[in-house]
Amino acid sequence: MSIFPRISLKPEVTEYLKSVFLNNEVLTAVGHQEAEHRFHKLLSCLSHPPSYTCVRASTHLAPLEEIRQRLAEELRKQQMCSSSAEEVSVQILPHPRIADVLILPVEGPRPVKQLSSEVVVGAQCGSAVLRGAHVFAPGILGSPKYMKAGDLVSVFSDLEGRCTRGATSFQGKKVFVGNGVAEMDRSTIFCTDEPARGIGIRMVEPLYRSPSFDGVLPSLVFLQNLPSVVVGHVLGPRPGERILDMCAAPGGKTCHIAALMGDQGEVVALDRIRNKIDRIRQNAQMLHLQSVKAHCFNSTQAVSSDPAQETEGPPFPPESFDRVLLDAPCSGLGQRPNMGSTWSLKEICSYQPLQRKLFHAAVRLLKKGGVLVYSTCTVTLAENEEQVAWALDTFPCLSLQPQEPHIGAEGMSGAGLPPEQLRLLQRFSPELSWEQTEATAPLPCRADSDTIGFFIAKFLKN
């Protein structure tokens, strides 16, 4: 159900995306009317959250059913401590095809009455609220002049990033995301001596109700979008292998790979930013994983010029890894909910060269007979199917492979790939099924289709 405006993009970006989704191959396949309908559905669904929450369970530490029961108990305790008078039973279901996934329905949009006292938060914070988070103090941009802890307030998301920090009122473009109770006074939130930390507004009447997982069973459950979990299974890691995650932060996929291997072998995680490496190590430690080795390094330079070099850290000799995951930096246009982006077309189109540099390094580092998985969280052809066509042309040693599980749609036409190759690709396309994901549909059907936009390709190095 559409209650928010379509995602707000620069006109040049909207036109670019329209040319992608109405390319000649798509028009030939489905016709102009259907192609345009899908494009407008995409713009609408991107501004709304998925209809479920996906949790990856640490089945290397405990059986799925035990984790499910413990999670249900924790969420019951959370509800009892909540200031909300409403009592809601939380449904937690195992995914029928993915053995380490639990899915929870999201209730919404709900009929929540707006209040006269308004708090304005940044767009990223607003998106987190729509997926079950409370409002943390750093995300608050504006509040009533005399707001005190305990006040009931309505929370609005600033769509265009125009609210100045400390504002007492804001008339710009904003959307209502729910009501909450202030946990801090205004003076504490906007204190200039020391930045406020912790929960600033505790959401009690969110527009979309989903449990908050802050501090809930941190070693047993990990919030992760379903396609991101699918990536680890498609890679197919086996105990004893050496695996490379080239762009690993914040480490969700890295830790999943290690867990799927039973923590037997080695998972090398690379990222360019030091504090992100610390986050990967923290996640691995929290999940009791010893096989993760994280290094701060630019993956485009991860191949050693000395093939005889034997080092634990990067750069590595060619053909050092049994499997490589290239979850590439991308334009991120598949993320949901995302009500607006200020990026220019130049910025949107800037990722393809970097992705190709990373691809060159990935192929060189992969052993013969090894598996390379390429993934993005965007919806463009240039970063997805066009990269596959380029890779198959550039690296004759690569061939596309079937994916398991394959619960998304096939690849999108427009990059010149034949149907048999498109069927081997996995594109999570929420616009194809968004209007059919009403409450009457079985929950697993919604979970598989009402996702973020995501793309996966699996290659074998012959």
C-alpha positions in Angstrom: 0.0 0.0 0.0 1.5 3.3 -1.1 1.3 6.1 1.5 4.6 8.0 0.9 5.5 10.0 -2.2 7.7 8.2 -4.8 11.4 8.4 -4.1 12.7 11.9 -4.7 15.5 11.9 -7.3 17.2 14.6 -9.4 15.3 14.8 -12.7 18.4 13.6 -14.7 18.6 10.5 -12.5 14.9 9.8 -12.9 15.3 10.0 -16.7 18.3 7.8 -16.6 16.5 5.1 -14.6 13.5 5.4 -17.0 15.8 4.7 -19.9 17.1 1.6 -18.1 13.7 0.2 -17.3 12.3 1.1 -20.7 15.2 -0.1 -22.8 14.6 -1.6 -26.2 15.0 -5.3 -25.1 12.5 -4.8 -22.2 10.0 -3.0 -24.5 10.2 -5.9 -27.0 9.7 -8.4 -24.2 6.8 -6.8 -22.2 5.6 -3.8 -24.2 5.7 -0.1 -23.4 2.7 0.1 -21.0 3.9 -2.8 -18.8 7.5 -1.5 -18.8 6.4 2.0 -17.7 4.1 0.5 -15.1 7.0 -1.4 -13.6 9.2 1.7 -13.6 6.6 3.7 -11.6 6.0 0.9 -9.2 9.8 0.8 -8.6 9.9 4.5 -7.7 6.9 3.9 -5.3 8.2 0.8 -3.6 11.7 2.2 -3.0 10.2 4.8 -0.6 8.4 2.1 1.5 9.9 -0.5 3.8 9.6 -4.2 2.9 6.7 -6.1 4.5 8.8 -8.2 6.7 12.0 -8.2 8.8 14.6 -10.8 8.0 16.9 -12.2 10.8 19.8 -14.4 10.1 20.2 -17.0 12.9 23.6 -18.2 14.2 22.9 -21.8 13.6 26.6 -22.6 14.0 25.9 -21.8 17.7 22.4 -23.2 18.3 19.6 -24.9 16.5 17.2 -22.7 14.6 14.1 -23.7 16.7 16.0 -22.9 19.9 17.0 -19.5 18.5 13.4 -18.8 17.4 12.0 -19.6 20.8 14.6 -17.5 22.6 13.9 -14.6 20.2 10.2 -14.8 20.8 10.8 -14.7 24.6 13.1 -11.7 24.3 10.6 -9.8 22.1 7.8 -10.6 24.6 10.0 -9.1 27.4 10.6 -6.0 25.2 6.9 -5.6 24.7 6.2 -5.8 28.4 8.7 -3.1 29.1 7.3 -0.9 26.3 5.3 2.2 27.2 2.8 1.3 24.5 -0.6 0.2 25.8 -1.1 -2.0 22.7 -0.4 -5.7 23.1 0.8 -7.3 19.8 1.8 -10.9 19.3 5.0 -11.2 17.3 5.0 -13.9 14.6 8.4 -15.5 13.9 8.6 -18.0 11.1 11.4 -20.1 9.7 12.1 -19.5 6.0 10.9 -22.5 4.0 14.1 -22.7 1.8 16.9 -21.0 3.8 17.8 -22.9 6.9 19.3 -20.0 8.9 16.6 -17.4 8.3 13.7 -16.2 10.5 11.1 -13.9 9.1 8.8 -11.5 11.0 5.9 -9.7 9.5 5.9 -5.9 9.6 2.5 -4.4 10.6 1.8 -1.2 8.6 1.0 1.3 7.5 -1.0 1.8 10.8 -3.6 4.5 11.5 -1.5 6.8 13.8 -2.7 10.3 14.6 -0.2 13.1 14.2 0.5 15.3 17.2 1.1 19.0 17.5 4.7 18.6 18.9 7.1 17.7 16.1 10.6 16.2 16.1 12.5 16.2 12.8 15.1 13.5 12.0 17.5 13.0 9.1 16.4 10.8 6.2 18.7 7.9 7.2 17.3 8.0 10.7 13.7 8.1 9.4 14.4 5.1 7.2 15.7 3.2 10.2 12.5 4.1 12.2 10.4 2.6 9.4 12.3 -0.7 9.9 11.8 -0.9 13.6 14.5 1.3 15.2 14.1 3.9 17.9 15.4 7.4 17.3 19.0 7.9 18.5 20.0 11.3 19.6 22.6 12.0 16.8 19.8 11.6 14.2 17.6 14.4 15.7 17.7 17.6 13.7 14.9 19.7 15.2 12.5 19.6 18.2 10.0 21.8 20.0 11.7 24.6 21.9 10.7 23.4 25.4 10.8 19.6 24.8 11.4 17.6 28.0 12.0 14.0 28.7 8.6 12.2 28.8 6.9 14.4 26.2 4.9 12.6 23.5 6.0 13.8 20.1 5.4 13.1 16.4 8.5 12.2 14.4 9.0 13.4 10.8 11.8 12.5 8.3 13.5 15.4 6.5 13.4 14.3 2.8 15.8 16.8 1.3 18.3 17.3 4.0 17.3 21.0 4.5 16.5 21.1 8.3 19.3 22.8 10.2 20.4 21.1 13.4 18.8 22.6 16.5 15.7 24.0 14.6 12.6 24.6 16.7 10.3 24.3 13.6 10.7 23.1 10.0 8.4 23.8 7.1 10.4 21.9 4.4 9.5 18.6 2.7 9.0 16.0 5.4 7.0 12.8 6.0 5.4 11.4 9.2 6.9 8.1 10.5 5.2 7.7 13.9 4.9 8.9 17.5 7.3 8.5 20.3 8.3 9.6 23.8 11.3 11.8 24.4 14.0 10.2 26.5 16.0 13.4 26.7 15.4 17.1 27.1 16.0 19.3 24.1 19.0 20.9 25.9 20.7 17.5 26.3 20.1 16.5 22.7 21.6 19.7 21.3 24.3 20.2 24.0 27.4 21.8 22.4 29.8 20.6 25.0 29.4 16.9 24.5 27.3 15.2 21.7 24.4 13.3 23.1 24.4 9.5 22.7 21.7 6.8 23.1 18.0 6.8 22.4 16.5 10.3 22.1 13.0 9.3 21.1 11.5 5.9 22.0 9.0 5.0 19.3 5.7 3.9 20.8 3.3 4.3 17.9 5.4 3.7 14.7 3.7 4.0 11.3 5.2 0.6 10.6 5.5 -1.7 13.6 8.5 -4.0 13.6 10.5 -5.1 16.7 13.6 -3.2 17.7 16.6 -5.6 17.8 18.9 -3.2 19.7 20.8 -5.4 22.1 18.5 -8.5 21.5 20.5 -11.8 21.5 23.5 -10.2 19.7 25.4 -13.5 19.3 22.4 -15.4 18.0 20.4 -13.1 15.7 21.7 -10.7 13.1 19.5 -8.3 11.2 20.2 -8.7 7.5 18.2 -8.2 4.3 17.1 -11.5 2.7 19.1 -11.1 -0.5 22.3 -10.4 1.5 21.8 -13.8 3.3 21.1 -15.5 -0.1 24.6 -14.3 -1.3 26.4 -16.4 1.3 24.5 -19.5 0.4 25.0 -18.9 -3.4 28.8 -18.6 -2.7 28.6 -22.1 -1.2 31.5 -22.1 1.2 32.9 -25.4 2.5 34.8 -26.2 5.6 38.6 -25.9 5.2 38.5 -23.5 2.2 40.2 -20.1 2.0 37.7 -17.5 1.0 38.1 -13.7 0.2 35.4 -11.1 0.9 36.8 -8.1 -1.1 34.6 -5.3 0.1 33.6 -6.7 3.5 32.3 -3.9 5.8 30.3 -4.0 8.0 31.0 -7.8 8.0 27.5 -9.4 7.9 28.3 -11.4 4.8 31.9 -12.2 6.0 30.5 -13.6 9.3 27.8 -15.6 7.4 30.4 -17.2 5.2 32.5 -18.2 8.3 29.4 -19.6 10.0 28.4 -21.6 6.9 31.9 -23.2 6.9 31.4 -24.2 10.5 34.2 -21.7 11.4 36.7 -24.2 9.7 39.0 -22.6 7.2 39.9 -19.0 6.6 37.7 -16.0 5.6 39.8 -13.0 4.6 37.9 -9.7 4.8 39.3 -6.6 3.2 38.1 -3.0 3.4 39.7 0.4 2.8 38.5 2.1 5.9 40.1 1.4 9.3 37.1 1.8 11.6 35.1 -0.5 9.3 37.7 -3.2 9.8 37.2 -2.7 13.6 33.5 -3.2 13.1 34.1 -6.5 11.2 36.3 -7.8 14.0 33.7 -6.8 16.6 31.0 -8.7 14.7 33.2 -11.8 14.3 34.0 -11.8 18.0 30.4 -11.3 19.0 29.4 -14.3 16.8 32.2 -16.4 18.2 34.0 -16.8 14.9 37.7 -17.4 14.9 38.2 -18.0 11.1 37.7 -14.3 10.1 40.9 -12.4 9.3 40.2 -8.7 8.6 42.7 -6.3 7.0 42.5 -2.6 6.1 43.5 -2.7 2.4 42.4 -1.5 -1.0 41.2 -4.6 -2.8 42.0 -3.2 -6.3 45.7 -3.7 -5.2 45.2 -7.0 -3.5 47.2 -9.1 -6.1 50.9 -9.4 -5.3 53.4 -8.6 -8.1 55.5 -11.4 -6.6 53.8 -14.8 -7.2 56.2 -16.5 -4.8 55.2 -14.2 -1.9 53.8 -16.0 1.1 52.2 -13.7 3.6 49.2 -13.9 5.8 47.9 -10.5 4.8 47.5 -8.6 1.5 48.6 -8.3 -1.2 48.2 -12.0 -2.0 49.7 -14.2 -4.8 47.5 -15.0 -7.8 45.2 -18.0 -7.3 45.2 -17.8 -3.5 41.5 -18.3 -2.8 39.0 -21.1 -3.4 36.1 -18.7 -3.5 35.8 -14.9 -3.8 32.8 -12.7 -2.9 32.8 -9.3 -4.7 29.9 -7.4 -3.0 30.8 -4.3 -4.9 30.5 -0.7 -4.0 27.5 0.6 -5.9 25.0 3.4 -6.3 22.8 1.7 -3.7 19.5 2.5 -5.6 17.9 -0.7 -4.4 18.0 0.2 -0.7 14.6 0.5 1.0 13.1 2.5 2.4 14.7 5.4 0.6 12.6 8.5 0.2 15.1 10.6 -1.5 18.6 10.9 -2.9 20.5 14.1 -3.8 23.1 12.3 -5.9 23.8 13.6 -9.4 23.8 11.4 -12.5 27.6 11.6 -12.5 27.8 10.2 -9.0 25.2 7.4 -9.9 27.3 6.4 -12.9 30.7 6.6 -11.2 30.9 3.0 -9.9 31.2 1.0 -13.0 35.0 1.6 -13.5 35.8 0.8 -9.8 33.7 -2.4 -10.0 35.7 -3.5 -13.1 39.0 -2.9 -11.3 37.8 -5.0 -8.5 36.7 -7.7 -10.9 40.2 -7.9 -12.5 41.7 -8.4 -9.0 39.0 -11.0 -8.1 39.6 -13.2 -11.2 43.4 -13.1 -10.6 43.1 -14.1 -7.0 40.7 -17.0 -7.6 42.0 -20.5 -8.1 41.2 -22.5 -11.2 37.9 -24.3 -10.5 37.0 -21.6 -8.0 33.8 -19.7 -7.6 33.3 -15.9 -7.9 30.1 -14.3 -6.7 29.4 -10.7 -7.8 26.6 -8.8 -6.1 25.2 -5.2 -5.7 22.3 -3.5 -3.9 21.4 -1.4 -6.9 18.9 -1.6 -9.8 20.9 -0.2 -12.8 21.9 -2.3 -15.8 25.3 -0.7 -15.9 26.3 -2.1 -12.5 24.6 -5.5 -12.9 23.8 -7.2 -16.2 26.2 -5.0 -18.2 29.0 -6.0 -15.8 28.2 -9.6 -16.4 28.3 -9.2 -20.2 31.6 -7.3 -19.9 33.1 -10.0 -17.5 32.2 -12.9 -19.8 33.7 -11.1 -22.7 36.9 -10.0 -20.8 37.6 -13.2 -19.0 37.1 -16.3 -21.3 37.9 -18.4 -18.2 34.6 -17.4 -16.5 31.3 -19.1 -17.0 27.9 -18.4 -15.4 26.6 -21.0 -12.9 23.2 -21.8 -11.5 22.4 -20.3 -8.1 21.0 -22.1 -5.1 18.8 -20.9 -3.6 17.3 -18.9 -6.5 14.3 -17.1 -5.1 14.6 -13.8 -6.9 13.7 -13.0 -10.5 16.0 -13.6 -13.5 18.3 -11.0 -14.9 16.8 -7.9 -16.7 17.0 -7.6 -20.5 19.0 -4.8 -22.0 22.7 -5.8 -21.8 22.6 -8.2 -24.8 22.7 -11.4 -22.7 20.7 -14.4 -24.1 17.8 -15.8 -22.2 19.7 -18.8 -21.0 22.2 -16.5 -19.3 19.6 -14.2 -17.8 18.0 -17.2 -16.2 21.2 -17.9 -14.3 21.3 -14.4 -12.8 19.3 -13.5 -9.7 17.7 -10.0 -9.6 15.6 -9.1 -6.6 13.0 -6.8 -8.2 10.4 -5.5 -5.7 8.6 -3.7 -8.5 7.6 -7.0 -10.1 5.6 -8.1 -7.1 5.1 -5.2 -4.7 1.4 -4.7 -5.3 0.7 -8.5 -4.9 2.3 -8.6 -1.5 -0.8 -7.9 0.5 -1.6 -9.6 3.8 -3.6 -12.3 2.0 -0.4 -13.7 0.4 1.5 -16.3 2.4 4.3 -14.7 4.4 7.2 -16.6 2.7 6.0 -15.4 -0.7 6.2 -11.8 0.6 9.5 -12.4 2.1 11.0 -13.7 -1.2 9.6 -10.9 -3.4 9.1 -7.8 -1.2 12.8 -7.1 -0.7 15.4 -4.5 -1.3 16.6 -4.3 -4.9 19.6 -6.6 -5.3 21.6 -8.5 -7.9 23.7 -11.7 -7.8 25.8 -13.4 -10.4 27.8 -16.6 -9.9 30.8 -17.5 -12.0 33.1 -20.5 -12.2 36.7 -20.0 -13.2 37.4 -22.8 -15.7 
